[in-house]
Amino acid sequence: MAMASSPLLVMHNPVCGNGTAEAFFNEYVFPRLEEANVQVTQKMATAEAGHAGTIVFEFLERYEGNVTVILGSGDGTLHEIINALSLVALKGVRENVLSSSVRVVLVPCGTANALYCSLFKPTSMTDLESPAYKLKSLEAFIRGSNVVPLTLAVTTLSSPPSSKQHLSKVVVSAVVTSTALHASILHDSESLRKEVPDIERFKVAARNNITQWYSSHVKLLPTSSARAVEIYDPDKKIFVTHEESDDHGIVDVYGPFAYFLSTVNVDRLEPAFRITPLMSDFVSSEVSLDLVMVRPHRDPTFVMDTIEARNAFAEKSNAVLTAAYQDGNHINLRYTDDGKITSEGTGSTVIEYIRCGGWEWIPDDVDEKAHLLCSDGAIFSIVKGGRAVCRAASPADGAGFLVYV
Ligand SMILES: Nc1ncnc2c1ncn2[C@@H]1O[C@H](COP(=O)(O)OP(=O)(O)OP(=O)(O)O)[C@@H](O)[C@H]1O
């Protein structure tokens, strides 16, 4: 039995996914809680973007003890909650409390539900629609099962050090932090939400951006304990220390980039899109993030950055994305000598799969699109001359977000 005395907030986002969260809660979640004799302290529906953070924030300031939130939404609403709580100090009953942890029960009602699908791997597409599948985290909570702590990726977007007012903004991701193609896709897909309500909209936005390259200088930052940046070696099928690590364990990487995306906690961004498959195949023993990069100049047929070269390379970026949908097979893709893509041979890999403590993305001033950054679907813009620094972080004991699994 779940702890009846600890405060329980039940909240859903009525507009996420296909708009059926409320119906699902009324039909399945509340009846199940009643049946299990679990007392609900407060029920809320979010009324607008940003509201979820305020609701949880106020709930924490009002009720003492271990708070549990049953959340019916997608990843975006969880992102709002994490950001609302990570960046401000609580008052009320928690005025003098150093840090608070929040236990979360996920009820997947969003479009992609990356975190849920990574924690509870669907066995088939029909699984996704079944109430029993969607209630797995709730059942774990009712049984009083395990919680797993979320690793967070904390990104600081800063203005150039030379600017009069050196401003910076911090954003926290629980799923994905990206630039390049993925950030452009998310940037554009928001405007397609009404027209294409399902995950098809990501594919439409991908088609519109696939020929774009992004100029940036990147620094890969080592993990804090092992002090290393690792790269996946598909021959040995293990991670190895990156050859280009300097004395501090940092690796400098130069673009242009077609793709640049990192994740924490998840091996997929959609039920079948396993973009960082090693997150679940090789579980990391320390706080780190997995990063996938595609740099067109690794293609042996690359000569110069021209429109023709970008158009021709689009086919290869597509091959990477398609293979990611095939159980994450993009990690095995290589070039043949004549620039074709194969999953055999010993040619250079099409992607670079990195495991590290974080990264810096320093976009080229003149490349406007390289200034976009996506954090769990929310889009930010790096100011001209500025940079983004992303680091994997694990909150101290007794703080952070714990998900019932
Ligand atoms: N009542 C509301 N009205 C309008 N927007 C809302 C409301 N409540 C929350 N939102 C916004 O809805 C957005 C989408 O929510 P969410 O990300 O949870 O679902 P999704 O995008 O459908 O799923 P996923 O992130 O899994 O793809 C969030 O960015 C949030 O700010």
The ligand as a Tripos MOL2 file, in Angstrom:
@<TRIPOS>MOLECULE
LIG
   31    33     1     0     0
SMALL
NO_CHARGES

@<TRIPOS>ATOM
      1 N1         -4.0640   24.0140  -20.0780 N.pl3     1 LIG1
      2 C1         -3.1150   24.2250  -20.9790 C.ar      1 LIG1
      3 N2         -3.3700   24.9410  -22.0910 N.ar      1 LIG1
      4 C2         -2.4300   25.1170  -23.0350 C.ar      1 LIG1
      5 N3         -1.1790   24.6150  -22.9550 N.ar      1 LIG1
      6 C3         -0.8750   23.9020  -21.8700 C.ar      1 LIG1
      7 C4         -1.8100   23.6680  -20.8300 C.ar      1 LIG1
      8 N4         -1.2130   22.9220  -19.8710 N.ar      1 LIG1
      9 C5          0.0440   22.6940  -20.2960 C.ar      1 LIG1
     10 N5          0.2500   23.2690  -21.4860 N.ar      1 LIG1
     11 C6          1.4270   23.1860  -22.3620 C.3       1 LIG1
     12 O1          1.2630   22.0370  -23.1790 O.3       1 LIG1
     13 C7          2.5370   21.7120  -23.7280 C.3       1 LIG1
     14 C8          2.5940   20.2750  -24.1960 C.3       1 LIG1
     15 O2          2.5570   19.4110  -23.0980 O.3       1 LIG1
     16 P1          3.3860   18.0630  -23.0440 P.3       1 LIG1
     17 O3          4.7600   18.2500  -23.5310 O.co2     1 LIG1
     18 O4          3.2080   17.5270  -21.6890 O.co2     1 LIG1
     19 O5          2.6080   17.1540  -24.0720 O.3       1 LIG1
     20 P2          2.9750   16.7730  -25.5600 P.3       1 LIG1
     21 O6          3.8090   17.8070  -26.2070 O.co2     1 LIG1
     22 O7          1.7070   16.3990  -26.1900 O.co2     1 LIG1
     23 O8          3.8070   15.4570  -25.3120 O.3       1 LIG1
     24 P3          5.3640   15.0940  -25.4460 P.3       1 LIG1
     25 O9          6.1400   16.1620  -24.7570 O.co2     1 LIG1
     26 O10         5.4930   13.7460  -24.7870 O.co2     1 LIG1
     27 O11         5.6230   15.0260  -26.8940 O.co2     1 LIG1
     28 C9          3.5090   22.0570  -22.6270 C.3       1 LIG1
     29 O12         4.5760   22.7720  -23.1930 O.3       1 LIG1
     30 C10         2.7150   22.9520  -21.6590 C.3       1 LIG1
     31 O13         3.3340   24.1960  -21.4720 O.3       1 LIG1
@<TRIPOS>BOND
     1     1     2 1
     2     2     3 ar
     3     2     7 ar
     4     3     4 ar
     5     4     5 ar
     6     5     6 ar
     7     6     7 ar
     8     6    10 ar
     9     7     8 ar
    10     8     9 ar
    11     9    10 ar
    12    10    11 1
    13    11    12 1
    14    11    30 1
    15    12    13 1
    16    13    14 1
    17    13    28 1
    18    14    15 1
    19    15    16 1
    20    16    17 2
    21    16    18 1
    22    16    19 1
    23    19    20 1
    24    20    21 2
    25    20    22 1
    26    20    23 1
    27    23    24 1
    28    24    25 2
    29    24    26 1
    30    24    27 1
    31    28    29 1
    32    28    30 1
    33    30    31 1
@<TRIPOS>SUBSTRUCTURE
     1 LIG1         1 GROUP 0 **** ****
